[in-house]
Amino acid sequence: MCLIVFAWRVHPRYPLVVAANRDEFLVRPAQAAHWWPDRPGLLAGRDLEGGGTWLGLSRGGRFAALTNYRDPSRHKPGAPSRGLLVRDALEAGTDAAATLEDLAARAAPYAPFNLLVGDGDALGVLESITGRVRMLEAGVYGLSNGVLDTPWPKLLAARERLAATLRGGLDENALLALLRDDTPAADEHLPDTGVSPEWERWLSPAFIRAPGYGTRCSTLVRFGRDGQVRLREWSWNERGEAAGEIVHDFRVEPRG
């Protein structure tokens, strides 16, 4: 993912609400979210090049999602796919904090990333650029290609719109609208992440359309206090037009 805004223990009915965009090269093949036949209990999209995923859930109520940390000077040719970390987090048998600490100890071979992991009782983030694991208090947060809550214009706008939507009820159309916002940031507010100013402009909206690169899918996730979980995902073509939509509803299985 390249933009994730989420509310943890804010909504009275839904302890975790997530709105996220996956931005990727258009030629990189992927499957929409589905239950993986070779890894029972894992619901996620699948990167057909690297084998991992960018966001996923488990039948046991785990959640994990990852964003890349944008800094071209830290590129690692031949590094393993960071999407494998999401898969490993979803399949781990430890709580969220222990899972994040374990993955932090194994992060060195990977290019920089941020990894969110939740187990239903706790939610935390690993920022590999600092090596820090942070377990989160109740609140509304945003994560893009910096560390948690780096104040980029698209992150600030999306986080505020998520907070406003939660105050008015959980309107999925409003959440999709914030993910589809393709308004670029003004030049004076562009971050400096080591790419050209032209690319900073292309990457500055929540919804990206750039040469050979763009927002490939948008995902909404909600975990209910009653154990009901919903994942709704839209796929977008190279022009940013709708190319598919799926919905998965399931109930968290009791922990054995």
C-alpha positions in Angstrom: 0.0 0.0 0.0 1.0 3.6 -0.4 -1.7 5.3 1.6 -3.4 3.9 4.6 -5.6 5.8 7.0 -7.2 3.9 9.9 -9.2 4.4 13.0 -8.3 2.2 16.0 -10.8 2.0 18.9 -12.6 5.2 17.8 -15.9 4.0 16.3 -18.4 2.4 18.8 -19.3 -0.6 16.6 -16.0 -1.0 14.6 -12.8 -1.2 16.6 -10.7 -1.1 13.4 -11.6 0.8 10.2 -9.1 1.0 7.4 -9.1 2.8 4.0 -6.1 2.1 1.8 -4.7 2.6 -1.7 -2.2 0.3 -3.3 0.0 2.2 -5.8 2.2 0.1 -8.0 3.8 -0.2 -11.5 1.0 -1.0 -14.0 2.9 -4.0 -15.5 3.3 -5.8 -12.1 0.8 -8.6 -12.1 -1.5 -9.1 -9.1 -4.7 -10.8 -8.0 -7.5 -9.1 -6.2 -8.3 -10.0 -2.6 -9.3 -13.7 -2.2 -8.9 -16.6 0.2 -5.6 -18.2 -0.7 -6.1 -21.9 -1.6 -2.5 -22.8 -0.7 -2.6 -20.9 2.7 -6.0 -21.6 4.3 -7.3 -18.8 6.5 -5.6 -16.0 4.7 -7.6 -13.3 2.8 -5.5 -10.9 0.7 -4.6 -9.7 -2.7 -1.5 -11.4 -4.2 1.5 -10.0 -5.9 2.2 -12.5 -8.6 5.8 -11.3 -9.0 7.0 -11.4 -5.4 4.5 -13.9 -4.0 3.4 -11.8 -1.0 0.7 -9.2 -0.4 0.2 -5.6 0.5 -2.8 -6.0 2.9 -4.5 -9.0 4.3 -6.7 -10.5 7.0 -7.0 -13.9 8.7 -9.9 -15.9 9.8 -8.6 -15.6 13.3 -9.0 -11.8 13.2 -5.5 -10.7 12.4 -4.8 -7.7 10.1 -1.6 -6.6 8.4 -0.6 -4.0 5.8 2.6 -2.6 4.5 3.8 0.6 2.8 7.2 1.2 1.2 9.4 3.9 2.6 10.3 6.2 -0.3 14.0 7.0 -0.4 15.8 6.1 -3.7 19.2 6.2 -2.0 18.2 3.2 0.1 17.2 1.0 -2.8 18.4 -2.6 -2.4 18.7 -4.5 -5.7 17.8 -8.2 -5.3 16.1 -7.7 -1.9 13.3 -10.1 -1.0 9.7 -8.8 -1.6 8.4 -6.8 1.4 5.0 -8.3 0.7 6.3 -11.6 2.3 6.4 -9.7 5.6 2.6 -9.2 5.5 2.0 -12.9 4.8 4.3 -13.8 7.7 2.6 -11.4 10.1 -0.8 -12.8 9.2 0.3 -16.4 9.8 2.3 -15.7 13.0 1.2 -17.5 16.1 2.3 -14.7 18.5 0.5 -11.5 19.5 0.9 -8.3 17.5 3.7 -6.9 19.6 5.8 -10.1 19.6 5.2 -10.5 15.9 6.4 -7.0 15.1 9.5 -7.4 17.3 10.3 -10.7 15.6 10.0 -9.1 12.1 12.0 -6.1 13.2 14.9 -8.5 14.0 14.6 -9.9 10.5 14.1 -6.6 8.6 17.7 -5.9 7.5 17.6 -7.7 4.1 14.5 -5.8 3.0 14.3 -2.3 1.4 12.7 0.2 3.9 9.1 -0.3 4.9 6.4 0.3 7.4 4.3 -2.7 8.7 1.0 -2.5 10.5 -0.1 -5.6 12.5 -3.2 -6.1 14.6 -4.4 -9.1 16.4 -7.8 -7.9 17.6 -6.5 -6.8 21.0 -3.6 -4.6 20.0 -2.4 -2.8 16.9 1.1 -1.7 16.2 3.5 -0.5 13.5 7.1 -1.3 12.7 9.1 1.5 11.0 12.1 -0.3 9.6 13.9 2.9 8.8 14.2 3.5 12.6 13.8 -0.1 13.8 11.1 1.1 16.1 8.0 -0.8 17.0 5.1 1.3 18.3 2.0 -0.1 19.8 -0.8 2.4 19.2 -3.3 4.0 21.5 -6.9 4.7 20.3 -7.0 7.3 17.5 -7.1 8.1 13.8 -3.8 7.6 12.0 -2.2 7.9 8.6 0.6 6.0 6.9 2.1 6.7 3.5 5.7 6.4 2.3 7.2 8.1 5.3 6.9 7.0 8.9 3.5 7.0 10.7 1.7 10.3 10.5 4.4 12.1 8.4 2.4 15.3 7.6 2.2 15.0 3.8 -0.8 16.8 2.3 -2.6 13.7 1.0 -2.1 12.0 4.4 -3.4 14.9 6.4 -6.4 15.4 4.1 -7.3 11.7 4.1 -6.9 11.3 7.8 -9.2 14.3 8.5 -11.8 13.0 6.0 -11.8 9.6 7.7 -12.3 11.2 11.1 -15.2 13.3 9.8 -16.8 10.2 8.2 -16.6 8.3 11.5 -18.3 11.2 13.3 -21.2 11.1 10.8 -21.5 7.3 10.5 -19.6 4.8 8.5 -20.3 5.9 4.9 -18.4 3.6 2.5 -19.1 6.0 -0.4 -17.4 8.8 1.5 -14.4 6.6 2.3 -14.1 5.6 -1.3 -14.2 9.3 -2.3 -11.3 10.1 0.0 -9.3 7.3 -1.6 -10.2 8.6 -5.1 -9.1 12.1 -4.5 -6.7 12.9 -7.3 -6.0 16.6 -6.3 -2.2 17.2 -6.4 -0.5 19.1 -3.6 0.6 22.6 -4.3 4.3 22.8 -5.1 5.2 24.6 -1.9 3.8 21.7 0.1 5.4 18.8 -1.9 7.6 16.5 0.2 11.2 16.0 -0.8 11.8 12.3 -0.8 14.6 12.1 -3.3 12.6 11.8 -6.5 12.2 14.6 -9.1 9.8 17.4 -8.5 7.7 16.1 -11.4 7.4 12.7 -9.7 6.7 14.4 -6.4 3.7 16.1 -8.1 2.5 12.8 -9.6 2.7 11.0 -6.3 1.2 13.8 -4.2 -2.6 12.9 -4.6 -4.3 10.1 -2.7 -5.2 8.6 -6.1 -2.3 8.4 -8.4 -2.1 8.5 -12.2 1.5 8.6 -13.5 3.4 7.3 -16.5 3.5 3.5 -16.0 2.5 3.8 -12.4 -0.7 4.4 -10.4 -3.3 3.4 -7.9 -4.1 -0.2 -8.7 -6.7 -0.9 -6.0 -8.6 0.7 -3.1 -9.6 -1.3 0.0 -11.9 -0.7 2.9 -11.8 -3.0 5.9 -13.9 -2.9 9.1 -13.7 -5.2 12.1 -16.9 -5.3 14.1 -17.2 -5.8 17.9 -19.5 -8.7 17.1 -16.8 -10.5 15.2 -18.1 -9.7 11.8 -15.4 -8.5 9.3 -15.9 -6.9 5.9 -13.3 -6.3 3.2 -14.4 -4.3 0.1 -12.0 -3.7 -2.7 -12.1 -1.9 -6.0 -9.6 -2.5 -8.8 -8.5 0.3 -11.3 -7.2 0.1 -14.8 -4.3 2.0 -16.3 -6.6 5.0 -16.8 -7.8 5.0 -13.2 -11.2 3.7 -14.2 -13.1 0.9 -12.4 -12.0 -2.6 -13.4 -13.6 -4.7 -10.8 -15.1 -4.8 -7.3 -15.2 -7.6 -4.7 -16.7 -7.9 -1.2 -15.7 -10.5 1.4 -17.8 -10.9 4.7 -16.8 -13.4 7.4 -16.9 -13.9 11.1 -13.7 -14.2 13.1 -13.1 -17.7 14.2 -12.7 -18.3 18.0 -9.1 -18.6 19.1 -8.2 -22.2 20.0 
